[in-house]
C-alpha cells in the first residue's frame, strides 16, 4: 500500500518533512508534477535542498506545498 499524499513542509528544526517522516540527503521521495507521481532523491546542493528526478536528474528546489509521498518500501532503493 502506498503512503497517502501530503505536502512538503519544514519542521521546527528547519528540516523538510513528508507527513511525519523527516527527509535528509539520499531520501527517496515521489513528488507530483502535472498530475503524475515521479520518483526522485533529496540532496543538498548549492546551499539548498533539491529533489532530483530518478529518471533524468532534473532538479526541483524544495518548498512548502509541493505534493509529496514516500514510495513503497520496495521502491525506496535508488
C-alpha angles and dihedrals in degrees: 000000000000124000113253118257121260135158129268116254138168116247126219090276092056094252125130119252138190105203105312094337118103114216126221135173107300096028112141112225137166118223128191115243120175090343095308128109111231124188121227146141133257116236137170110237132161095356094308140078119253138183113225118200115243093222104051108358096248108167126226120188109233116243136160115277100036108135107241142164139176114253123238112288090252090057097048094091112100 
